[in-house]
């Protein structure tokens, strides 16, 4: 910026710096006429105008409040230059000296200001999301909630205190590191104490002011809970209160207390952890989250404890309510029934039985179609790294508050996971799923009778150019009743393509409308499943399917192995299917490591001279 100064009698002219004018009748920024919402432009905003816009505004000019944020000029504000005289700024020496001192003061403040300052209006929405997990607007809502309950101090502003709380949860940086970010004065121990106290102050205010409004049975009536039902839960289980139960865990550190060590060690995960029980409604809205519980307790024992001790919850629930659980709750299903509830759980595969019947697999699909939202809620929760990393033992007493605060804030600011949960499209899809419950699996019968399982009945197709119905993604979503199987199909397909980019497909010798393919299990190297697909080029594109996996006999949707074949042949090969670059790089890296290990090491061999 050219700030050369020219003397003109008793005034100095600064080139490339415009003079805003000294009128008090219009806003210095937008030129609107003065009204009751305008204020005298604060000195920090006038300095921002000078530095950012190269315009000098004298003391006393007026400005609209909308152009300011915390007495600072918004960085993206537009200066209205219409009907404005824009002479170079001519300042008296005393004014210029004062301005120079103000600029020096601004530089001094900048040198001691926080490296990360949520008082700075130039912080972008992306900055807020990166550091706190919330948008700028959402953060503002939270700040307004606590504003009258938290005070600024000489060590930190109230807004920055709120930011410290969420930065701790989002990044899991230490209190000392956060203190360094905010340039808190003093040594590292003082920084740690200031941030720790700020964290506790915000935590307590949010517990008092946020939780009662957005979490727990007290914040929601039963009729409001029913409004959170989806088309699928209403169609499958009726218009009743539907609660999805699921446990999640948080890793902890080791402890010098032997009793605590034993109580938190999970034999399943082989790590120390504590558990929480989440109670979600059908659309993913969190009704409540309870805990912590010891890592030695399983989901069934935790649920049994809740039903016996949480009297308010049990009084809120009524006989006939739907309780959706996974197979880990099988020991509590009878207790739910005794209490008058209707438990819904995917059927447990008995010992010695390799596959669910068609009816069992279909009923399980109805449950999982509703239950998935609680898994999505847990994924949401653990985007705050405080919960996905190992939690320091000294912070365990605060874990319950932190989990409940994030859950309540998700309810408040993000709402349900499923937004449009009662549309006509969803209603039709739910009805179609129930209609297919009783559908007979024709291919399963043929396989069981041995008519499709012998090698002599199949011929290999060398080129994948035979006629197979082409389908769009929306058609596939309706066929599979969702997109989960489609997302898995790409990874399965990549593993089964040969060097020419073809699938190893066999077609029946008796009819060209039945094909089969062997699909490698993603869980075991020694397990492969045969999947059969029957299709039509004249009627419905896909008429039947069957797979040897546990849920492969169902007719309500398809398993991932069946879906992979259908997706690749009907859609992917027609849309220039390509390997995932990320997975390709990982595979190439692994292959390189293995090839390097196979090469002999000749570095220690020397020839005799």
C-alpha positions in Angstrom: 0.0 0.0 0.0 1.5 3.3 -1.0 1.2 5.6 2.0 3.6 8.4 0.9 2.8 11.7 2.6 2.7 15.2 1.1 2.7 18.3 3.2 0.0 20.9 2.2 0.1 23.9 4.5 -1.3 22.6 7.8 -2.5 19.2 6.4 -0.8 16.1 5.2 -2.2 14.1 2.2 -1.9 10.3 2.2 -2.0 8.8 -1.3 -4.2 5.8 -2.1 -6.1 6.3 1.1 -9.6 7.6 0.5 -11.5 9.9 2.8 -14.9 8.6 3.7 -16.4 12.0 4.5 -17.4 13.3 7.9 -21.2 13.4 7.4 -23.3 12.0 10.3 -26.4 11.7 8.1 -25.5 8.5 6.3 -23.9 5.2 7.0 -20.3 5.3 6.1 -20.5 1.8 4.6 -23.8 1.4 2.7 -24.8 5.1 2.5 -28.3 4.5 4.0 -29.9 7.4 5.7 -29.4 7.6 9.5 -32.0 5.7 11.5 -32.3 4.4 15.1 -30.4 1.2 14.4 -27.2 3.1 13.5 -24.4 3.7 16.0 -21.2 5.7 16.0 -18.6 3.7 14.3 -16.2 2.2 17.0 -12.5 2.8 16.7 -11.6 -0.9 16.0 -14.1 -0.8 13.0 -12.6 2.5 11.7 -9.1 0.9 11.8 -10.5 -2.2 10.0 -11.9 0.2 7.3 -8.5 1.8 6.9 -6.5 -1.5 6.8 -9.0 -3.6 4.8 -10.6 -1.0 2.5 -8.0 1.8 2.4 -10.5 4.3 3.6 -10.1 6.8 6.5 -13.2 7.5 8.5 -12.9 10.3 11.2 -14.3 10.0 14.7 -18.1 10.4 14.9 -19.2 8.8 11.6 -22.3 6.6 11.7 -22.6 3.0 10.7 -25.3 0.3 10.6 -25.0 -2.4 13.2 -25.3 -5.1 10.5 -21.8 -4.2 9.2 -20.2 -4.9 12.5 -19.4 -7.9 14.6 -18.1 -7.4 18.1 -17.2 -3.8 17.3 -15.2 -5.0 14.3 -15.9 -4.4 10.6 -17.1 -7.6 8.9 -14.3 -8.5 6.4 -16.6 -9.3 3.5 -18.6 -6.0 3.8 -19.1 -4.1 0.5 -18.4 -0.3 0.5 -21.0 1.6 -1.5 -19.1 4.0 -3.6 -22.2 5.5 -5.4 -22.7 9.3 -5.0 -19.6 9.6 -2.9 -16.7 12.1 -3.3 -13.5 10.1 -2.9 -10.7 12.6 -2.4 -7.4 11.5 -0.9 -7.3 11.7 2.8 -5.9 15.0 4.1 -5.2 14.9 7.8 -3.8 17.4 10.2 -0.5 16.3 11.7 -2.1 15.7 15.2 -4.8 13.5 13.6 -2.2 11.6 11.6 -0.1 11.1 14.8 -3.1 9.7 16.7 -3.9 7.5 13.8 -0.3 6.2 13.7 -0.5 5.5 17.4 -3.8 3.6 16.9 -2.2 1.5 14.2 0.8 0.7 16.4 -1.7 -0.3 19.2 -3.5 -2.5 16.7 -0.2 -4.2 15.8 0.6 -4.6 19.5 -2.8 -6.2 20.1 -2.3 -8.5 17.2 1.0 -9.7 18.6 -0.6 -10.7 21.9 -3.9 -11.8 20.4 -4.9 -15.5 20.4 -3.6 -17.5 17.5 -7.1 -18.8 17.2 -9.7 -16.2 18.1 -13.4 -16.8 17.8 -13.9 -13.0 18.5 -12.4 -12.4 15.0 -15.3 -11.8 12.5 -13.0 -13.0 9.6 -13.2 -16.6 10.8 -15.0 -18.6 8.2 -17.8 -21.2 8.4 -15.2 -23.8 7.5 -13.0 -22.7 10.4 -15.8 -23.2 12.8 -16.6 -26.6 11.4 -13.0 -27.7 11.5 -12.3 -26.7 15.1 -15.7 -27.2 16.8 -17.8 -29.5 14.6 -20.5 -26.8 14.2 -21.2 -24.2 11.7 -20.8 -20.5 12.5 -24.6 -20.1 12.8 -24.9 -23.1 15.1 -22.1 -21.9 17.3 -23.8 -18.5 17.5 -27.0 -20.2 18.7 -25.0 -21.9 21.5 -23.3 -18.8 22.5 -26.6 -16.9 22.8 -27.8 -19.7 25.0 -25.0 -19.4 27.5 -24.3 -15.6 27.1 -26.1 -14.6 30.3 -24.6 -17.4 32.3 -20.9 -17.2 31.6 -18.7 -14.1 32.1 -15.6 -13.0 30.3 -12.4 -12.7 32.3 -8.9 -11.2 32.0 -7.7 -14.6 30.7 -10.3 -15.3 28.1 -13.5 -14.1 26.4 -16.8 -16.0 27.0 -17.0 -16.8 23.3 -13.5 -18.2 23.3 -14.4 -20.3 26.4 -17.2 -21.9 24.5 -14.8 -22.5 21.6 -12.3 -24.1 24.0 -14.9 -26.6 25.2 -15.8 -27.7 21.7 -12.2 -27.8 20.4 -11.4 -30.2 23.2 -14.2 -32.5 22.2 -13.6 -32.1 18.5 -9.8 -32.5 18.3 -9.0 -34.0 21.7 -6.0 -31.7 22.0 -4.6 -31.4 25.5 -5.7 -28.4 27.7 -2.1 -27.1 27.4 -2.2 -27.3 23.6 -5.5 -25.4 23.5 -4.1 -22.8 25.8 -1.2 -22.3 23.4 -3.7 -21.9 20.5 -5.5 -19.1 22.4 -2.2 -17.5 23.5 -3.2 -17.5 27.1 -0.6 -15.7 29.2 1.6 -17.4 31.7 3.5 -20.7 31.8 2.2 -24.0 30.5 0.6 -24.9 33.9 -1.3 -21.7 34.0 -2.5 -22.3 30.4 -3.7 -25.8 31.4 -5.6 -24.5 34.4 -7.3 -21.6 32.5 -8.5 -23.9 29.8 -9.6 -26.6 32.2 -11.6 -24.1 34.3 -13.2 -22.8 31.1 -14.1 -26.3 30.0 -15.7 -27.1 33.3 -17.6 -23.7 33.4 -19.1 -24.3 29.9 -19.8 -27.9 30.6 -21.9 -27.0 33.7 -23.8 -24.3 32.0 -24.7 -26.6 29.1 -25.8 -29.3 31.5 -28.1 -26.9 33.3 -29.5 -25.0 30.3 -29.2 -27.3 27.3 -29.9 -30.9 28.5 -33.4 -30.4 30.0 -34.6 -29.0 26.7 -33.1 -31.4 24.3 -32.4 -34.8 25.9 -34.1 -37.2 28.2 -37.7 -38.4 28.6 -38.7 -35.1 30.1 -38.1 -33.1 26.9 -40.4 -35.1 24.7 -44.0 -36.2 25.1 -45.2 -39.6 23.9 -47.1 -38.1 21.0 -44.0 -36.1 20.0 -42.0 -39.4 20.1 -44.5 -41.1 17.8 -44.1 -38.2 15.4 -40.5 -39.4 15.0 -41.7 -42.7 13.5 -40.8 -43.3 9.9 -42.9 -44.8 7.1 -41.1 -48.1 7.7 -41.6 -48.3 11.5 -45.2 -47.4 11.1 -45.8 -50.0 8.4 -43.8 -52.8 10.0 -44.7 -52.3 13.7 -47.6 -49.9 13.9 -47.9 -46.3 15.0 -46.5 -46.8 18.5 -43.6 -45.4 20.4 -40.6 -47.1 18.9 -37.3 -47.1 20.8 -34.0 -48.5 19.4 -31.6 -49.7 22.0 -27.9 -50.0 21.3 -24.7 -49.8 23.3 -21.5 -48.0 22.4 -18.1 -47.9 24.0 -15.4 -45.4 24.9 -11.8 -46.6 25.4 -10.1 -45.7 28.6 -6.5 -45.9 29.9 -5.1 -48.3 32.4 -5.4 -47.5 36.1 -3.4 -48.2 39.2 -6.6 -49.4 40.8 -6.8 -53.1 40.3 -10.6 -53.1 40.8 -11.0 -50.5 38.1 -8.7 -52.4 35.8 -10.8 -55.5 36.2 -14.1 -53.7 35.8 -13.3 -51.9 32.6 -11.5 -54.7 30.7 -13.6 -56.0 27.9 -12.7 -59.6 26.9 -14.4 -59.0 23.5 -12.4 -55.9 22.6 -9.3 -56.8 24.6 -9.1 -53.3 25.8 -10.2 -51.2 28.8 -13.5 -49.3 28.1 -16.7 -48.0 29.5 -20.1 -48.3 27.8 -23.2 -46.1 27.2 -26.6 -47.2 26.3 -28.3 -45.1 23.6 -32.1 -44.9 23.2 -33.0 -43.6 19.7 -36.3 -43.1 18.0 -37.0 -44.5 14.6 -35.7 -41.5 12.6 -32.4 -41.3 14.5 -33.4 -38.7 17.1 -31.8 -39.5 20.4 -34.3 -39.9 23.2 -31.7 -40.5 25.9 -28.2 -41.8 26.4 -27.4 -43.5 29.7 -24.0 -44.4 31.3 -21.3 -45.0 31.9 -21.3 -48.7 32.6 -18.3 -51.0 33.2 -16.7 -52.7 30.2 -17.4 -56.2 31.7 -21.1 -55.7 31.3 -22.8 -56.7 28.0 -25.8 -55.0 26.4 -28.3 -57.3 27.9 -27.1 -56.9 31.5 -26.9 -53.1 31.1 -30.5 -53.0 29.7 -31.7 -55.2 32.6 -30.1 -52.8 35.1 -31.8 -49.8 33.3 -35.2 -51.5 33.4 -34.9 -52.1 37.2 -33.4 -48.7 38.2 -34.5 -46.0 35.8 -38.1 -45.7 37.2 -38.8 -42.4 35.3 -38.0 -44.1 32.0 -40.1 -47.1 32.8 -43.0 -44.9 33.8 -42.7 -43.0 30.6 -42.9 -46.2 28.5 -46.2 -48.0 28.2 -47.2 -51.6 27.4 -47.2 -52.2 23.7 -44.2 -49.9 23.0 -41.8 -51.3 20.4 -38.3 -52.1 21.6 -35.9 -52.7 18.8 -32.6 -54.4 19.6 -29.8 -56.5 18.0 -28.9 -60.1 18.6 -26.7 -59.1 21.6 -29.8 -58.4 23.6 -31.3 -61.8 23.2 -31.1 -62.4 27.0 -33.3 -59.4 27.7 -36.0 -60.1 25.1 -38.1 -62.1 27.5 -37.8 -59.4 30.2 -39.1 -56.8 27.7 -42.1 -59.1 27.0 -42.8 -59.6 30.7 -42.9 -55.8 31.0 -45.6 -55.6 28.3 -43.3 -54.2 25.5 -43.0 -55.7 22.0 -39.3 -56.5 21.4 -38.1 -56.8 17.9 -34.8 -58.5 17.2 -33.3 -60.2 14.2 -33.6 -64.0 14.8 -30.5 -65.6 16.2 -29.1 -68.4 14.0 -29.2 -71.6 16.1 -26.1 -73.6 16.5 -25.6 -76.1 13.7 -27.8 -74.1 11.3 -25.9 -72.5 8.4 -28.6 -70.2 7.0 -31.7 -68.4 8.0 -34.9 -69.5 6.3 -36.6 -67.1 3.9 -39.1 -66.1 6.5 -36.5 -65.5 9.2 -34.2 -63.5 6.9 -37.2 -61.4 5.7 -38.3 -60.6 9.3 -34.7 -59.7 10.2 -34.6 -57.3 7.2 -37.6 -55.4 8.5 -35.8 -54.9 11.9 -32.5 -53.8 10.4 -34.3 -51.4 8.0 -35.5 -49.5 11.1 -32.6 -50.2 13.4 -29.7 -48.7 11.3 -30.3 -45.1 12.5 -28.9 -45.8 16.0 -25.6 -46.9 14.3 -25.6 -43.7 12.3 -26.2 -41.7 15.5 -23.1 -43.4 17.1 -21.1 -42.5 14.0 -22.2 -38.9 14.4 -21.2 -38.8 18.0 -17.7 -40.1 17.4 -16.9 -37.5 14.9 -15.8 -35.6 18.0 -12.4 -37.3 18.6 -12.6 -37.0 22.3 -15.0 -40.0 22.1 -13.1 -42.0 19.5 -9.7 -41.6 21.1 -8.6 -43.1 24.4 -10.1 -41.0 27.2 -7.7 -39.9 29.9 -8.7 -41.4 33.3 -8.9 -38.0 35.0 -11.6 -36.9 32.5 -13.8 -40.0 33.1 -15.9 -38.2 35.7 -16.8 -35.7 33.1 -17.5 -38.2 30.3 -21.2 -38.6 31.1 -21.8 -34.8 30.8 -19.9 -34.6 27.6 -21.7 -37.5 25.9 -25.1 -36.1 26.9 -24.1 -32.5 25.8 -23.1 -33.6 22.3 -26.2 -35.8 22.0 -28.5 -33.0 23.1 -26.8 -30.5 20.8 -27.1 -32.9 17.9 -30.8 -33.1 18.6 -31.1 -29.4 18.8 -29.0 -28.2 15.9 -29.0 -31.1 13.5 -32.2 -32.9 14.4 -33.2 -36.3 13.1 -30.9 -38.4 10.9 -33.8 -39.2 8.6 -35.4 -35.8 7.6 -38.2 -36.6 5.2 -39.3 -39.8 7.0 -43.0 -39.9 6.0 -43.1 -39.2 2.2 -45.3 -40.9 -0.3 -42.2 -42.6 -1.8 -41.2 -44.0 1.6 -44.8 -45.2 2.2 -44.8 -47.1 -1.1 -41.4 -48.7 -0.4 -42.5 -49.8 3.1 -45.7 -51.3 1.7 -43.7 -53.1 -1.0 -41.4 -54.6 1.7 -44.3 -56.0 3.7 -45.9 -57.4 0.5 -42.7 -59.3 -0.3 -42.6 -60.9 3.2 -44.6 -64.0 2.0 -42.9 -64.2 -1.4 -41.5 -67.7 -2.1 -37.8 -67.9 -3.0 -38.0 -70.0 -6.2 -34.2 -70.2 -6.7 -33.7 -71.4 -3.1 -36.1 -74.3 -3.7 -34.2 -75.3 -6.9 -30.9 -75.2 -5.2 -32.1 -77.2 -2.2 -33.5 -79.8 -4.7 -30.1 -80.1 -6.3 -31.3 -78.8 -9.7 -28.9 -75.8 -9.8 -26.0 -77.0 -7.7 -24.2 -79.5 -9.9 -21.2 -78.4 -12.0 -22.6 -80.2 -15.1 -25.5 -77.8 -15.3 -23.4 -74.7 -15.9 -21.2 -73.3 -18.6 -18.7 -70.5 -18.2 -19.1 -67.2 -20.0 -15.8 -65.9 -21.2 -17.0 -62.5 -22.3 -19.5 -60.4 -20.2 -21.4 -59.2 -23.3 -24.5 -61.4 -23.0 -27.9 -59.9 -22.7 -28.7 -58.8 -19.2 -31.3 -56.1 -18.3 -29.9 -52.6 -17.9 -31.1 -50.7 -14.8 -30.7 -47.3 -13.3 -29.5 -46.6 -9.7 -32.9 -45.6 -8.6 -34.3 -49.0 -9.8 -31.6 -50.8 -7.9 -32.3 -48.8 -4.7 -36.0 -49.9 -4.9 -35.0 -53.5 -5.7 -32.7 -53.6 -2.6 -34.8 -51.3 -0.5 -31.9 -49.0 0.2 -28.4 -48.0 -0.9 -26.3 -49.9 1.7 -25.8 -53.0 -0.6 -25.0 -50.7 -3.6 -22.2 -49.1 -1.6 -20.7 -52.5 -0.7 -21.0 -53.7 -4.3 -18.1 -51.7 -5.7 -15.6 -53.2 -3.2 -16.9 -56.7 -3.9 -16.8 -56.1 -7.6 -13.2 -54.9 -7.6 -12.0 -58.1 -5.9 -13.8 -60.3 -8.5 -12.9 -58.7 -11.8 -10.3 -60.5 -13.9 -7.5 -58.9 -15.9 -9.9 -58.1 -18.7 -12.3 -56.3 -16.3 -14.8 -59.2 -16.5 -16.7 -61.2 -13.9 -16.4 -65.0 -13.7 -20.0 -65.7 -14.5 -21.6 -69.1 -15.3 -24.9 -69.5 -17.1 -27.3 -72.4 -16.8 -27.3 -74.9 -19.7 -31.0 -75.3 -19.5 -32.0 -71.6 -19.5 -30.1 -68.4 -20.4 -32.0 -66.5 -17.7 -30.3 -68.0 -14.7 -26.7 -67.2 -13.8 -24.4 -67.9 -10.9 -21.2 -66.5 -9.5 -18.9 -67.4 -6.7 -18.3 -64.4 -4.3 -15.5 -64.3 -1.8 -16.5 -63.6 1.8 -15.2 -60.3 3.0 -14.7 -61.8 6.5 -12.9 -65.1 5.7 -10.3 -66.1 3.1 -11.5 -69.7 3.2 -15.2 -68.9 2.6 -16.9 -68.4 -0.8 -20.6 -68.2 -1.5 -22.4 -69.1 -4.7 -25.1 -66.7 -5.7 -27.8 -67.3 -8.2 -29.7 -64.6 -10.2 -32.8 -65.2 -12.4 -33.6 -62.3 -14.8 -36.0 -61.5 -17.6 -35.6 -59.4 -20.7 -39.3 -59.0 -21.2 -40.9 -58.6 -17.8 -39.5 -57.6 -14.4 -35.7 -57.3 -14.9 -34.8 -59.4 -11.8 -37.3 -62.1 -10.9 -35.4 -64.1 -8.2 -32.1 -64.4 -6.3 -30.5 -66.7 -3.8 -27.1 -66.9 -2.0 -25.5 -69.4 0.3 -24.7 -66.8 2.9 -26.6 -66.6 6.2 -29.2 -64.1 4.9 -29.1 -65.0 1.2 -32.5 -66.7 1.1 -34.5 -63.5 1.8 -36.8 -62.0 -0.7 -37.2 -58.6 1.0 -34.1 -57.0 -0.6 -30.9 -58.9 -1.4 -27.7 -59.7 0.4 -24.5 -57.9 -0.7 -23.2 -60.9 -2.7 -26.4 -61.0 -4.8 -26.5 -57.2 -5.1 -22.9 -57.1 -6.4 -23.7 -59.3 -9.4 -26.9 -57.4 -10.2 -25.3 -54.0 -9.8 -22.3 -54.8 -11.9 -24.1 -56.5 -14.8 -27.1 -54.1 -14.9 -25.4 -50.8 -14.1 -21.7 -50.6 -13.5 -20.4 -52.2 -16.7 -22.6 -49.8 -18.7 -21.1 -46.7 -16.9 -17.4 -47.2 -17.3 -16.8 -48.8 -13.9 -13.3 -48.0 -12.6 -11.4 -49.2 -9.6 -11.3 -46.9 -6.6 -8.0 -45.0 -6.7 -7.6 -45.0 -2.9 -8.1 -48.8 -2.7 -5.8 -49.3 -5.7 -3.0 -47.3 -4.0 -3.4 -49.3 -0.8 -3.3 -52.6 -2.7 -0.2 -51.5 -4.7 1.6 -50.5 -1.5 0.9 -53.8 0.1 2.1 -55.7 -3.0 5.3 -53.6 -3.0 5.9 -54.4 0.7 5.4 -58.1 0.0 7.7 -58.0 -3.1 10.4 -56.2 -1.1 10.3 -58.8 1.6 10.7 -61.6 -1.0 13.8 -60.0 -2.5 17.1 -61.4 -1.0 19.2 -58.9 1.0 22.7 -58.8 -0.5 23.9 -55.8 1.4 26.1 -57.8 3.7 27.7 -59.9 1.0 31.2 -58.8 0.0 33.4 -60.3 -2.7 36.9 -61.4 -1.7 39.8 -59.3 -3.1 
